[in-house]
Amino acid sequence: RLAVCLGEDMLTGTWREVATPPVPPIYQRFVEAARGDGPSDPDFARGAALQAVLDAAETDGLGGFD
């Protein structure tokens, strides 16, 4: 189940359920990717890029607020 509060509903705080397709669990997707039977995104390059963003955010956070 997925509950969303979008558009005009945000003005009233109305949440609605949205139908979602079934998704295989993360461990199943990992095993399929390791076997070459499924996509392997995100790959190492994507992980490294995200780590660079996290490192920059941490470094910036150490400086405090100006």
Chimera marker file (.cmm) of the C-alpha trace (Angstrom):
<marker_set name="trace">
<marker id="1" x="0.000" y="0.000" z="0.000" r="1" g="1" b="0" radius="0.5"/>
<marker id="2" x="1.072" y="3.537" z="-0.737" r="1" g="1" b="0" radius="0.5"/>
<marker id="3" x="-0.648" y="6.564" z="0.773" r="1" g="1" b="0" radius="0.5"/>
<marker id="4" x="-0.182" y="9.955" z="-0.882" r="1" g="1" b="0" radius="0.5"/>
<marker id="5" x="-1.234" y="13.516" z="-0.193" r="1" g="1" b="0" radius="0.5"/>
<marker id="6" x="-0.869" y="15.394" z="-3.488" r="1" g="1" b="0" radius="0.5"/>
<marker id="7" x="-2.197" y="18.451" z="-5.274" r="1" g="1" b="0" radius="0.5"/>
<marker id="8" x="-5.362" y="19.956" z="-3.797" r="1" g="1" b="0" radius="0.5"/>
<marker id="9" x="-5.375" y="17.256" z="-1.108" r="1" g="1" b="0" radius="0.5"/>
<marker id="10" x="-2.379" y="18.987" z="0.485" r="1" g="1" b="0" radius="0.5"/>
<marker id="11" x="-4.643" y="21.903" z="1.443" r="1" g="1" b="0" radius="0.5"/>
<marker id="12" x="-6.879" y="19.634" z="3.514" r="1" g="1" b="0" radius="0.5"/>
<marker id="13" x="-4.374" y="16.983" z="4.543" r="1" g="1" b="0" radius="0.5"/>
<marker id="14" x="-6.350" y="14.289" z="2.740" r="1" g="1" b="0" radius="0.5"/>
<marker id="15" x="-4.443" y="11.065" z="2.155" r="1" g="1" b="0" radius="0.5"/>
<marker id="16" x="-5.445" y="8.564" z="-0.516" r="1" g="1" b="0" radius="0.5"/>
<marker id="17" x="-4.257" y="5.039" z="-1.241" r="1" g="1" b="0" radius="0.5"/>
<marker id="18" x="-2.638" y="4.464" z="-4.614" r="1" g="1" b="0" radius="0.5"/>
<marker id="19" x="-2.426" y="1.034" z="-6.207" r="1" g="1" b="0" radius="0.5"/>
<marker id="20" x="1.141" y="-0.095" z="-6.797" r="1" g="1" b="0" radius="0.5"/>
<marker id="21" x="2.475" y="-3.053" z="-8.739" r="1" g="1" b="0" radius="0.5"/>
<marker id="22" x="4.117" y="-5.899" z="-6.820" r="1" g="1" b="0" radius="0.5"/>
<marker id="23" x="7.863" y="-5.466" z="-6.395" r="1" g="1" b="0" radius="0.5"/>
<marker id="24" x="10.296" y="-8.300" z="-5.654" r="1" g="1" b="0" radius="0.5"/>
<marker id="25" x="12.148" y="-7.964" z="-2.340" r="1" g="1" b="0" radius="0.5"/>
<marker id="26" x="15.591" y="-6.353" z="-2.394" r="1" g="1" b="0" radius="0.5"/>
<marker id="27" x="17.399" y="-9.617" z="-1.642" r="1" g="1" b="0" radius="0.5"/>
<marker id="28" x="15.751" y="-11.268" z="-4.643" r="1" g="1" b="0" radius="0.5"/>
<marker id="29" x="16.718" y="-8.360" z="-6.915" r="1" g="1" b="0" radius="0.5"/>
<marker id="30" x="20.298" y="-8.523" z="-5.580" r="1" g="1" b="0" radius="0.5"/>
<marker id="31" x="20.603" y="-12.258" z="-6.268" r="1" g="1" b="0" radius="0.5"/>
<marker id="32" x="19.145" y="-11.848" z="-9.777" r="1" g="1" b="0" radius="0.5"/>
<marker id="33" x="21.622" y="-9.049" z="-10.538" r="1" g="1" b="0" radius="0.5"/>
<marker id="34" x="24.541" y="-11.089" z="-9.145" r="1" g="1" b="0" radius="0.5"/>
<marker id="35" x="23.567" y="-14.010" z="-11.379" r="1" g="1" b="0" radius="0.5"/>
<marker id="36" x="23.250" y="-11.715" z="-14.395" r="1" g="1" b="0" radius="0.5"/>
<marker id="37" x="19.504" y="-12.312" z="-14.613" r="1" g="1" b="0" radius="0.5"/>
<marker id="38" x="18.476" y="-8.750" z="-13.787" r="1" g="1" b="0" radius="0.5"/>
<marker id="39" x="19.622" y="-5.139" z="-13.837" r="1" g="1" b="0" radius="0.5"/>
<marker id="40" x="22.532" y="-4.204" z="-11.601" r="1" g="1" b="0" radius="0.5"/>
<marker id="41" x="21.612" y="-0.548" z="-11.120" r="1" g="1" b="0" radius="0.5"/>
<marker id="42" x="22.797" y="1.270" z="-9.186" r="1" g="1" b="0" radius="0.5"/>
<marker id="43" x="26.318" y="0.328" z="-10.120" r="1" g="1" b="0" radius="0.5"/>
<marker id="44" x="29.626" y="1.161" z="-8.447" r="1" g="1" b="0" radius="0.5"/>
<marker id="45" x="29.968" y="4.492" z="-10.277" r="1" g="1" b="0" radius="0.5"/>
<marker id="46" x="26.557" y="5.616" z="-9.023" r="1" g="1" b="0" radius="0.5"/>
<marker id="47" x="27.453" y="4.581" z="-5.492" r="1" g="1" b="0" radius="0.5"/>
<marker id="48" x="30.732" y="6.519" z="-5.674" r="1" g="1" b="0" radius="0.5"/>
<marker id="49" x="28.929" y="9.618" z="-6.968" r="1" g="1" b="0" radius="0.5"/>
<marker id="50" x="26.404" y="9.446" z="-4.133" r="1" g="1" b="0" radius="0.5"/>
<marker id="51" x="29.183" y="8.991" z="-1.598" r="1" g="1" b="0" radius="0.5"/>
<marker id="52" x="30.856" y="12.152" z="-2.949" r="1" g="1" b="0" radius="0.5"/>
<marker id="53" x="27.623" y="14.079" z="-2.341" r="1" g="1" b="0" radius="0.5"/>
<marker id="54" x="27.370" y="12.704" z="1.206" r="1" g="1" b="0" radius="0.5"/>
<marker id="55" x="31.013" y="13.574" z="1.898" r="1" g="1" b="0" radius="0.5"/>
<marker id="56" x="30.498" y="17.130" z="0.605" r="1" g="1" b="0" radius="0.5"/>
<marker id="57" x="27.388" y="17.559" z="2.751" r="1" g="1" b="0" radius="0.5"/>
<marker id="58" x="29.246" y="16.350" z="5.829" r="1" g="1" b="0" radius="0.5"/>
<marker id="59" x="32.221" y="18.626" z="5.137" r="1" g="1" b="0" radius="0.5"/>
<marker id="60" x="29.925" y="21.619" z="4.590" r="1" g="1" b="0" radius="0.5"/>
<marker id="61" x="28.026" y="20.796" z="7.757" r="1" g="1" b="0" radius="0.5"/>
<marker id="62" x="31.211" y="20.951" z="9.825" r="1" g="1" b="0" radius="0.5"/>
<marker id="63" x="31.631" y="24.625" z="8.909" r="1" g="1" b="0" radius="0.5"/>
<marker id="64" x="28.455" y="25.707" z="10.661" r="1" g="1" b="0" radius="0.5"/>
<marker id="65" x="26.058" y="28.377" z="9.485" r="1" g="1" b="0" radius="0.5"/>
<marker id="66" x="27.250" y="31.675" z="8.024" r="1" g="1" b="0" radius="0.5"/>
<link id1="1" id2="2" r="1" g="1" b="0" radius="0.2"/>
<link id1="2" id2="3" r="1" g="1" b="0" radius="0.2"/>
<link id1="3" id2="4" r="1" g="1" b="0" radius="0.2"/>
<link id1="4" id2="5" r="1" g="1" b="0" radius="0.2"/>
<link id1="5" id2="6" r="1" g="1" b="0" radius="0.2"/>
<link id1="6" id2="7" r="1" g="1" b="0" radius="0.2"/>
<link id1="7" id2="8" r="1" g="1" b="0" radius="0.2"/>
<link id1="8" id2="9" r="1" g="1" b="0" radius="0.2"/>
<link id1="9" id2="10" r="1" g="1" b="0" radius="0.2"/>
<link id1="10" id2="11" r="1" g="1" b="0" radius="0.2"/>
<link id1="11" id2="12" r="1" g="1" b="0" radius="0.2"/>
<link id1="12" id2="13" r="1" g="1" b="0" radius="0.2"/>
<link id1="13" id2="14" r="1" g="1" b="0" radius="0.2"/>
<link id1="14" id2="15" r="1" g="1" b="0" radius="0.2"/>
<link id1="15" id2="16" r="1" g="1" b="0" radius="0.2"/>
<link id1="16" id2="17" r="1" g="1" b="0" radius="0.2"/>
<link id1="17" id2="18" r="1" g="1" b="0" radius="0.2"/>
<link id1="18" id2="19" r="1" g="1" b="0" radius="0.2"/>
<link id1="19" id2="20" r="1" g="1" b="0" radius="0.2"/>
<link id1="20" id2="21" r="1" g="1" b="0" radius="0.2"/>
<link id1="21" id2="22" r="1" g="1" b="0" radius="0.2"/>
<link id1="22" id2="23" r="1" g="1" b="0" radius="0.2"/>
<link id1="23" id2="24" r="1" g="1" b="0" radius="0.2"/>
<link id1="24" id2="25" r="1" g="1" b="0" radius="0.2"/>
<link id1="25" id2="26" r="1" g="1" b="0" radius="0.2"/>
<link id1="26" id2="27" r="1" g="1" b="0" radius="0.2"/>
<link id1="27" id2="28" r="1" g="1" b="0" radius="0.2"/>
<link id1="28" id2="29" r="1" g="1" b="0" radius="0.2"/>
<link id1="29" id2="30" r="1" g="1" b="0" radius="0.2"/>
<link id1="30" id2="31" r="1" g="1" b="0" radius="0.2"/>
<link id1="31" id2="32" r="1" g="1" b="0" radius="0.2"/>
<link id1="32" id2="33" r="1" g="1" b="0" radius="0.2"/>
<link id1="33" id2="34" r="1" g="1" b="0" radius="0.2"/>
<link id1="34" id2="35" r="1" g="1" b="0" radius="0.2"/>
<link id1="35" id2="36" r="1" g="1" b="0" radius="0.2"/>
<link id1="36" id2="37" r="1" g="1" b="0" radius="0.2"/>
<link id1="37" id2="38" r="1" g="1" b="0" radius="0.2"/>
<link id1="38" id2="39" r="1" g="1" b="0" radius="0.2"/>
<link id1="39" id2="40" r="1" g="1" b="0" radius="0.2"/>
<link id1="40" id2="41" r="1" g="1" b="0" radius="0.2"/>
<link id1="41" id2="42" r="1" g="1" b="0" radius="0.2"/>
<link id1="42" id2="43" r="1" g="1" b="0" radius="0.2"/>
<link id1="43" id2="44" r="1" g="1" b="0" radius="0.2"/>
<link id1="44" id2="45" r="1" g="1" b="0" radius="0.2"/>
<link id1="45" id2="46" r="1" g="1" b="0" radius="0.2"/>
<link id1="46" id2="47" r="1" g="1" b="0" radius="0.2"/>
<link id1="47" id2="48" r="1" g="1" b="0" radius="0.2"/>
<link id1="48" id2="49" r="1" g="1" b="0" radius="0.2"/>
<link id1="49" id2="50" r="1" g="1" b="0" radius="0.2"/>
<link id1="50" id2="51" r="1" g="1" b="0" radius="0.2"/>
<link id1="51" id2="52" r="1" g="1" b="0" radius="0.2"/>
<link id1="52" id2="53" r="1" g="1" b="0" radius="0.2"/>
<link id1="53" id2="54" r="1" g="1" b="0" radius="0.2"/>
<link id1="54" id2="55" r="1" g="1" b="0" radius="0.2"/>
<link id1="55" id2="56" r="1" g="1" b="0" radius="0.2"/>
<link id1="56" id2="57" r="1" g="1" b="0" radius="0.2"/>
<link id1="57" id2="58" r="1" g="1" b="0" radius="0.2"/>
<link id1="58" id2="59" r="1" g="1" b="0" radius="0.2"/>
<link id1="59" id2="60" r="1" g="1" b="0" radius="0.2"/>
<link id1="60" id2="61" r="1" g="1" b="0" radius="0.2"/>
<link id1="61" id2="62" r="1" g="1" b="0" radius="0.2"/>
<link id1="62" id2="63" r="1" g="1" b="0" radius="0.2"/>
<link id1="63" id2="64" r="1" g="1" b="0" radius="0.2"/>
<link id1="64" id2="65" r="1" g="1" b="0" radius="0.2"/>
<link id1="65" id2="66" r="1" g="1" b="0" radius="0.2"/>
</marker_set>
